[in-house]
Structure formats: C-alpha cells, structure tokens
C-alpha cells in the first residue's frame, strides 16, 4: 500500500481521525501532521507541511481537511509540485486523479458526510492517472508554476518597493 500524509484544521479533525484509522486498517502507512484536537488552529502551515511531504516523495498522496476544504486546498497548492484538488463529490475525485494527476486531496468536513467522504477518499486513491493528452496539460500547469516562481523571484529582487495608494487616490 501507499504512504499517505494527512492534516487538518479543527473543523476537519474528527474526519482526519476517522481517515487515519480507515487508511491504517486498509494497510496504508499514515503520516499524521496534525492538528491534534478540535481547538481552533490555523490550517495553512499544516496543509503546507502535507504538501511538502508529498513533494519530497515521503508520501505518495496527501489529504487535507477543513470546514469547506477550500482554504486547505489553496494552502497545499502553494507548495511547488503539489496539485491539490478540492473534491466534495465522486466525479471530481475521479477526474482530479484521472485527468489532473492530483497528488493531494482536499475535502470539506462540514460539506460531506463521513460515508461520502470515505467514498471520495477511496475513489481518489484508486483512480489512476490516464496520461496521454492529460499528461501534456499537467506538464503545462507545472510549467506555469515554474515560470511564476521564477518571475516572482526575479521581480522581488529587481523591482522597487511600491507604496499602496492613499485614501484619496482610492476614493471615487
């Protein structure tokens, strides 16, 4: 089976705990990156940590969980090499893998019930990337990511610091 990194905020904690047990009983090795309770916590560092584990090859897939899954997906996608997909239904879970070669699954624990979440996870993990024309498109996405990272590095080192407009400049 696979190594899977998982992380959540407080809203996704209970689903994360459920997934840790489920994945372990299915023979997967789980890397649990937190959180460890339902106490309020910021999700961005946890989701980035999941993304880094996947990017570095220490896990085949990652799973990030939160209330809607939206912010968790965004945070994980800030890690270069991560293709996180928000999947709150079976179709997007299947297409995320088959067409986009997604390597991190995001689910909204306040959006889907446990039974559907289990099916989404199983679909995501069992769906193979189709390759073919989709491989070309994934390569294009990764090329954009690289170009943007390069442009950001270049622009921050060569452009002058800009100042935000004053209140009078923004009023109409």
PyMOL commands that set and color helices and strands:
alter all, ss='L'
color gray80, all
select helices_A, chain A and resi 10-25+44-55+70-77+90-98+114-126+133-158+167-170
alter helices_A, ss='H'
color red, helices_A
select strands_A, chain A and resi 3-8+29-32+61-66+84-86+104-108
alter strands_A, ss='S'
color yellow, strands_A
deselect
rebuild
show_as cartoon
